[in-house]
């Protein structure tokens, strides 16, 4: 009887296992298909003239330039004074950022400042010593022509005046999305002011040029704090 009971127990367990049912569910997005991501793309516009009224040429320059060309996108065009700076002079260059067509809204920051070629390059055409003494300021929401004229009144400071060229900023630059998938977001105007401080007295800086670079980074999901 004990042996028989064991057999009955095993038979009962097998019968329960045979009567099963499964249900599968899968992740669905609100508009069909699985969960996914949208596009997040930033574009820049620089001006080839010195008054900030030239035609716009929007593009995506995500790679660090190797040989800056004033006739291509990505080159900040400072005024004529920039080629003849003396202590106390400031020169200005306008530019714009925007969310590309089809992109969601973005938060951009001025994330990095470097000299082309870094510390290893120090020539009369790309001077490290001149780079190290120049300072800059960056302001958003300034009309390009107003920037070119050196009038920064009414703008919002991204980088305060007197900042070393290699310093960045966490001040958010909010880039809205376009009205539809085929329309870019409204551009945000920015103005760079480049200064040779009046305190600079080194005569060895005469006759030299330097090539500063700045990088903007955009993100979604987290808003940087000033």
Residue pairs with C-beta under 8 A, 6 or more apart in sequence:
26 34
27 34
27 35
28 34
29 35
29 36
38 103
38 104
39 100
39 102
39 103
39 104
40 99
40 103
40 104
40 106
40 218
40 220
41 60
41 99
41 100
41 102
41 103
42 60
42 97
42 98
42 99
42 100
42 103
42 106
42 108
42 175
42 216
42 218
43 58
43 59
43 60
43 97
43 98
43 99
43 100
43 184
44 58
44 59
44 60
44 61
44 73
44 74
44 95
44 96
44 97
44 216
45 56
45 57
45 58
45 59
45 73
45 95
45 96
45 97
45 98
45 187
46 57
46 73
46 74
46 75
46 76
46 77
46 93
46 95
46 96
47 53
47 54
47 56
47 77
47 93
47 94
47 95
47 144
48 54
48 57
48 70
48 71
48 75
48 77
49 77
50 77
50 78
50 79
50 80
50 148
51 145
51 148
51 149
52 94
52 143
52 144
52 145
52 146
52 147
52 148
53 144
53 145
53 148
56 96
57 73
58 73
58 98
58 184
59 73
59 74
60 100
61 73
61 74
64 213
64 215
65 74
65 116
65 213
68 74
68 75
68 116
68 211
69 75
70 77
76 93
76 95
76 192
77 93
78 91
78 92
78 93
78 192
78 194
79 91
79 92
79 93
79 148
81 89
81 90
81 91
82 91
82 194
83 209
85 91
85 196
86 196
87 196
87 197
87 198
87 199
87 200
87 201
88 196
88 197
88 198
89 195
89 196
90 150
90 193
90 194
90 195
90 196
91 193
91 194
91 195
92 147
92 148
92 149
92 150
92 191
92 192
92 193
92 194
93 147
93 148
93 191
93 192
93 194
94 142
94 143
94 144
94 145
94 147
94 148
94 189
94 190
94 191
94 192
95 189
95 190
95 191
95 192
96 144
96 187
96 188
96 189
96 190
97 108
97 173
97 175
97 187
97 188
97 190
97 216
98 175
98 184
98 185
98 186
98 187
98 188
99 105
99 106
99 175
99 176
99 177
99 178
99 184
99 185
100 184
100 185
101 178
101 181
101 182
101 183
101 184
102 178
102 181
102 182
103 177
103 178
103 184
103 185
104 177
104 220
105 174
105 175
105 176
105 177
105 185
105 220
106 174
106 175
106 218
106 219
106 220
107 172
107 173
107 174
107 175
107 218
107 219
107 220
107 222
107 223
107 224
108 172
108 173
108 174
108 175
108 188
108 216
108 217
108 218
108 219
109 168
109 169
109 170
109 171
109 172
109 173
109 216
109 217
109 218
109 219
109 224
110 138
110 158
110 159
110 168
110 169
110 171
110 173
110 214
110 215
110 216
111 168
111 215
111 216
111 217
112 168
112 214
112 215
112 217
113 136
113 164
113 165
113 166
113 167
113 168
113 212
113 213
113 214
113 215
114 166
114 212
114 213
114 215
115 121
115 126
115 128
115 131
115 165
115 166
115 210
115 211
115 212
115 213
116 126
116 211
116 212
116 213
117 126
117 211
119 128
121 128
122 128
122 129
124 207
124 208
124 209
125 208
125 209
126 209
126 210
126 211
127 205
127 208
127 209
127 210
128 210
129 202
129 204
129 205
129 208
130 205
130 208
130 209
130 210
131 165
131 210
131 212
132 164
132 165
133 196
133 197
133 200
133 202
133 205
134 165
134 194
134 195
134 196
134 210
134 212
135 161
135 162
135 163
135 164
135 165
135 194
135 195
135 197
136 159
136 163
136 165
136 192
136 193
136 194
136 195
136 212
137 152
137 157
137 159
137 160
137 161
137 162
137 163
137 192
137 193
137 195
138 157
138 158
138 159
138 169
138 190
138 191
138 192
138 193
139 147
139 152
139 155
139 156
139 157
139 158
139 190
139 191
139 193
140 155
140 156
140 158
140 173
140 188
140 189
140 190
140 191
141 154
141 155
141 156
141 188
141 189
142 151
142 152
142 154
142 155
142 189
142 190
142 191
143 189
144 189
144 191
146 152
146 191
147 189
147 191
150 193
152 191
152 193
155 191
156 171
157 171
158 169
158 171
158 173
158 190
159 167
159 168
159 169
159 171
161 193
161 195
162 195
162 197
165 212
170 224
170 225
170 226
171 224
171 226
172 223
172 224
172 226
173 188
173 190
173 216
174 188
175 185
175 188
175 218
176 185
176 186
177 185
178 184
178 185
192 214
194 212
